[in-house]
Amino acid sequence: MNTLQRPATRLIAVAATVALLAGCENLSQREKDTAKGAGIGAVGGAVVGGLIGGKKGAVTGAAIGGVGGAIAGNVWSKKMEEKQRAMEQSTAGTGIDVSRTADNQLKLNIPSDSGFASGSSAVQPQLRTVLDSFSTGLDPTMRVRVIGHTDSSGGDAINNPLSVNRAASVRDYLAARGVQPARVDIEGRGSREPVADNGSAAGRASNRRVEIFLREPEQVSQGGSTPRS
């Protein structure tokens, strides 16, 4: 191994070790993403820097790549991480699922039984408690999208307006809790996007749902304004 290869190899080994930290259970998801990005960036920077500038180039490239990779990897902000944790706590035992989407939005999947009575767009008390928590401490730069869905029963003439009205009810409730209505986009998709088989009662129950997406300005500017379920 020549002198050019040795420092690059060492740096790659170190960077790989850093990347492995992403799997540590005691790290938050945001910290895991940062560690992973730093490791990948350092590997790439070491290789490119070594090819261009020899030993010094490898060292410099790894440092620059590690910093850049850490920034790129840390796309899940502390505010979003804290909001996710708060929502997981407030929805415990409600049947509402809280998750992070592939494009770094916070998603609340609210089955009909947890949010609305059958055929109704009135927000039920159980959901009000969740929405109270959701609206608390919401960063004014964040945007919200609420999407209503139904099962295939009843036909489009009923399902389409019902899905819109449920999304509008969530928006109106959030507005009453201080969230600017202009920050909340709503949409009703009727029965067009099922997540389960409408041929069974359990499947229809899964399809009757409202989804709430929370995103930061970065996700808006990167085309994340229309999340898909």
ChimeraX attribute file (.defattr): number of C-alpha atoms within 10 A of each C-alpha:
attribute: neighborCount
match mode: 1-to-1
recipient: residues
	/A:1	6
	/A:2	6
	/A:3	9
	/A:4	16
	/A:5	15
	/A:6	14
	/A:7	20
	/A:8	28
	/A:9	17
	/A:10	15
	/A:11	22
	/A:12	23
	/A:13	15
	/A:14	16
	/A:15	25
	/A:16	18
	/A:17	14
	/A:18	20
	/A:19	22
	/A:20	14
	/A:21	18
	/A:22	22
	/A:23	13
	/A:24	11
	/A:25	9
	/A:26	10
	/A:27	13
	/A:28	13
	/A:29	18
	/A:30	18
	/A:31	20
	/A:32	23
	/A:33	24
	/A:34	25
	/A:35	28
	/A:36	27
	/A:37	27
	/A:38	30
	/A:39	31
	/A:40	22
	/A:41	27
	/A:42	33
	/A:43	29
	/A:44	22
	/A:45	28
	/A:46	31
	/A:47	23
	/A:48	19
	/A:49	23
	/A:50	24
	/A:51	16
	/A:52	13
	/A:53	14
	/A:54	19
	/A:55	19
	/A:56	16
	/A:57	21
	/A:58	31
	/A:59	22
	/A:60	19
	/A:61	27
	/A:62	31
	/A:63	21
	/A:64	19
	/A:65	25
	/A:66	27
	/A:67	19
	/A:68	17
	/A:69	25
	/A:70	23
	/A:71	16
	/A:72	16
	/A:73	21
	/A:74	19
	/A:75	17
	/A:76	20
	/A:77	14
	/A:78	14
	/A:79	13
	/A:80	22
	/A:81	16
	/A:82	11
	/A:83	20
	/A:84	21
	/A:85	13
	/A:86	14
	/A:87	22
	/A:88	17
	/A:89	13
	/A:90	17
	/A:91	21
	/A:92	12
	/A:93	9
	/A:94	15
	/A:95	14
	/A:96	24
	/A:97	16
	/A:98	21
	/A:99	17
	/A:100	16
	/A:101	13
	/A:102	8
	/A:103	14
	/A:104	19
	/A:105	24
	/A:106	22
	/A:107	23
	/A:108	23
	/A:109	19
	/A:110	23
	/A:111	21
	/A:112	27
	/A:113	18
	/A:114	20
	/A:115	26
	/A:116	21
	/A:117	12
	/A:118	11
	/A:119	15
	/A:120	14
	/A:121	20
	/A:122	16
	/A:123	19
	/A:124	15
	/A:125	12
	/A:126	14
	/A:127	20
	/A:128	15
	/A:129	12
	/A:130	21
	/A:131	20
	/A:132	14
	/A:133	18
	/A:134	21
	/A:135	16
	/A:136	14
	/A:137	10
	/A:138	16
	/A:139	13
	/A:140	10
	/A:141	9
	/A:142	16
	/A:143	22
	/A:144	21
	/A:145	20
	/A:146	24
	/A:147	26
	/A:148	29
	/A:149	29
	/A:150	32
	/A:151	26
	/A:152	20
	/A:153	11
	/A:154	12
	/A:155	12
	/A:156	15
	/A:157	9
	/A:158	14
	/A:159	24
	/A:160	20
	/A:161	17
	/A:162	21
	/A:163	27
	/A:164	22
	/A:165	19
	/A:166	29
	/A:167	27
	/A:168	23
	/A:169	16
	/A:170	25
	/A:171	25
	/A:172	17
	/A:173	18
	/A:174	20
	/A:175	16
	/A:176	13
	/A:177	15
	/A:178	12
	/A:179	22
	/A:180	14
	/A:181	16
	/A:182	10
	/A:183	15
	/A:184	22
	/A:185	18
	/A:186	21
	/A:187	21
	/A:188	22
	/A:189	18
	/A:190	25
	/A:191	23
	/A:192	15
	/A:193	14
	/A:194	20
	/A:195	16
	/A:196	15
	/A:197	15
	/A:198	17
	/A:199	10
	/A:200	10
	/A:201	11
	/A:202	11
	/A:203	15
	/A:204	21
	/A:205	18
	/A:206	22
	/A:207	25
	/A:208	27
	/A:209	26
	/A:210	26
	/A:211	22
	/A:212	24
	/A:213	25
	/A:214	23
	/A:215	21
	/A:216	21
	/A:217	12
	/A:218	12
	/A:219	17
	/A:220	14
	/A:221	9
	/A:222	9
	/A:223	10
	/A:224	16
	/A:225	18
	/A:226	12
	/A:227	18
	/A:228	10
	/A:229	11
